[in-house]
Amino acid sequence: MKITHVALWTRDLNAQAHFWENWFSARVGEQYDSRNRPGFSSRFVHLAQGATIELMTLSQLADAPLNPECCGWAHIAVSVGDKAAVDSLAQRAQQEGILVSGPRYTGDGFYEAVLRDPDGNLVEITAE
């Protein structure tokens, strides 16, 4: 058994697609516009080693809860290969104003940094 993809709601499908393409060299699929659910569109984002994210939008997308620490997914972690790649992406994220937490070793031994996507979701980049 394996997870085939995870889905992420977004207010701006193109901005999210560009984020994943720009930061993680993802291959972005064509936009799908539902005929059965007016206002719903999605695009699949494929990362190099097989992970897939479905980006989804809806014309009347509800706001997220005010408290970011609530029941539900907290973040996604993407392995970028090694410590140098984490450092490089973190430096770039700092320059673009989306770095949340700089590179560090966590208590459980991961080398990571944290950045925000265009909707404010947390993305950990790890050397794992």
Contacts in CASP RR format, 6 or more apart in sequence:
PFRMAT RR
TARGET T0000
AUTHOR 0000-0000-0000
METHOD contacts of the structure
MODEL  1
MKITHVALWTRDLNAQAHFWENWFSARVGEQYDSRNRPGFSSRFVHLAQG
ATIELMTLSQLADAPLNPECCGWAHIAVSVGDKAAVDSLAQRAQQEGILV
SGPRYTGDGFYEAVLRDPDGNLVEITAE
4 52 0 8 1.000
5 44 0 8 1.000
5 51 0 8 1.000
5 52 0 8 1.000
5 53 0 8 1.000
5 54 0 8 1.000
6 52 0 8 1.000
6 53 0 8 1.000
6 54 0 8 1.000
6 73 0 8 1.000
6 76 0 8 1.000
7 42 0 8 1.000
7 53 0 8 1.000
7 54 0 8 1.000
7 55 0 8 1.000
7 56 0 8 1.000
8 16 0 8 1.000
8 53 0 8 1.000
8 54 0 8 1.000
8 55 0 8 1.000
8 56 0 8 1.000
8 76 0 8 1.000
8 121 0 8 1.000
9 56 0 8 1.000
9 57 0 8 1.000
9 58 0 8 1.000
9 61 0 8 1.000
9 119 0 8 1.000
10 16 0 8 1.000
10 55 0 8 1.000
10 56 0 8 1.000
10 57 0 8 1.000
10 118 0 8 1.000
10 119 0 8 1.000
11 57 0 8 1.000
11 61 0 8 1.000
11 119 0 8 1.000
12 57 0 8 1.000
12 118 0 8 1.000
12 119 0 8 1.000
13 31 0 8 1.000
13 41 0 8 1.000
13 42 0 8 1.000
13 43 0 8 1.000
13 55 0 8 1.000
13 56 0 8 1.000
13 57 0 8 1.000
15 118 0 8 1.000
16 45 0 8 1.000
16 55 0 8 1.000
16 117 0 8 1.000
16 118 0 8 1.000
16 119 0 8 1.000
17 28 0 8 1.000
17 29 0 8 1.000
17 43 0 8 1.000
17 45 0 8 1.000
17 55 0 8 1.000
19 117 0 8 1.000
19 118 0 8 1.000
20 26 0 8 1.000
20 28 0 8 1.000
20 45 0 8 1.000
20 47 0 8 1.000
20 53 0 8 1.000
20 55 0 8 1.000
21 27 0 8 1.000
21 28 0 8 1.000
21 45 0 8 1.000
23 89 0 8 1.000
23 115 0 8 1.000
23 123 0 8 1.000
24 47 0 8 1.000
24 78 0 8 1.000
24 80 0 8 1.000
25 47 0 8 1.000
25 48 0 8 1.000
26 45 0 8 1.000
26 46 0 8 1.000
26 47 0 8 1.000
26 48 0 8 1.000
26 53 0 8 1.000
27 45 0 8 1.000
27 46 0 8 1.000
28 43 0 8 1.000
28 44 0 8 1.000
28 45 0 8 1.000
28 46 0 8 1.000
29 43 0 8 1.000
29 44 0 8 1.000
29 45 0 8 1.000
29 46 0 8 1.000
30 43 0 8 1.000
31 41 0 8 1.000
31 42 0 8 1.000
31 43 0 8 1.000
32 41 0 8 1.000
32 42 0 8 1.000
32 43 0 8 1.000
33 39 0 8 1.000
33 40 0 8 1.000
33 41 0 8 1.000
34 40 0 8 1.000
34 41 0 8 1.000
37 58 0 8 1.000
38 59 0 8 1.000
39 57 0 8 1.000
39 58 0 8 1.000
39 59 0 8 1.000
39 60 0 8 1.000
40 56 0 8 1.000
40 57 0 8 1.000
40 58 0 8 1.000
41 56 0 8 1.000
41 57 0 8 1.000
41 58 0 8 1.000
42 54 0 8 1.000
42 55 0 8 1.000
42 56 0 8 1.000
42 57 0 8 1.000
43 54 0 8 1.000
43 55 0 8 1.000
44 52 0 8 1.000
44 53 0 8 1.000
44 54 0 8 1.000
44 55 0 8 1.000
45 52 0 8 1.000
45 53 0 8 1.000
45 54 0 8 1.000
45 55 0 8 1.000
46 52 0 8 1.000
47 53 0 8 1.000
47 78 0 8 1.000
51 78 0 8 1.000
53 76 0 8 1.000
74 122 0 8 1.000
75 114 0 8 1.000
75 121 0 8 1.000
75 122 0 8 1.000
75 123 0 8 1.000
75 124 0 8 1.000
76 121 0 8 1.000
76 122 0 8 1.000
76 123 0 8 1.000
76 124 0 8 1.000
77 112 0 8 1.000
77 123 0 8 1.000
77 124 0 8 1.000
77 125 0 8 1.000
77 126 0 8 1.000
77 128 0 8 1.000
78 123 0 8 1.000
78 124 0 8 1.000
78 125 0 8 1.000
78 126 0 8 1.000
79 125 0 8 1.000
79 126 0 8 1.000
79 127 0 8 1.000
79 128 0 8 1.000
80 86 0 8 1.000
80 89 0 8 1.000
80 125 0 8 1.000
80 126 0 8 1.000
80 127 0 8 1.000
81 126 0 8 1.000
81 127 0 8 1.000
81 128 0 8 1.000
82 127 0 8 1.000
83 103 0 8 1.000
83 111 0 8 1.000
83 127 0 8 1.000
85 125 0 8 1.000
85 127 0 8 1.000
86 103 0 8 1.000
86 111 0 8 1.000
86 112 0 8 1.000
86 113 0 8 1.000
86 125 0 8 1.000
86 126 0 8 1.000
86 127 0 8 1.000
87 103 0 8 1.000
87 113 0 8 1.000
89 113 0 8 1.000
89 115 0 8 1.000
89 125 0 8 1.000
90 99 0 8 1.000
90 102 0 8 1.000
90 103 0 8 1.000
90 113 0 8 1.000
90 115 0 8 1.000
90 125 0 8 1.000
93 99 0 8 1.000
93 113 0 8 1.000
93 115 0 8 1.000
94 102 0 8 1.000
98 115 0 8 1.000
98 116 0 8 1.000
98 117 0 8 1.000
99 113 0 8 1.000
99 114 0 8 1.000
99 115 0 8 1.000
100 114 0 8 1.000
100 115 0 8 1.000
100 116 0 8 1.000
100 122 0 8 1.000
101 112 0 8 1.000
101 113 0 8 1.000
101 114 0 8 1.000
102 113 0 8 1.000
102 114 0 8 1.000
103 111 0 8 1.000
103 112 0 8 1.000
103 113 0 8 1.000
104 111 0 8 1.000
104 112 0 8 1.000
104 113 0 8 1.000
105 111 0 8 1.000
106 112 0 8 1.000
110 126 0 8 1.000
110 127 0 8 1.000
110 128 0 8 1.000
111 126 0 8 1.000
111 127 0 8 1.000
111 128 0 8 1.000
112 124 0 8 1.000
112 125 0 8 1.000
112 126 0 8 1.000
112 127 0 8 1.000
113 124 0 8 1.000
113 125 0 8 1.000
114 122 0 8 1.000
114 123 0 8 1.000
114 124 0 8 1.000
114 125 0 8 1.000
115 122 0 8 1.000
115 123 0 8 1.000
115 125 0 8 1.000
116 122 0 8 1.000
116 123 0 8 1.000
117 123 0 8 1.000
END
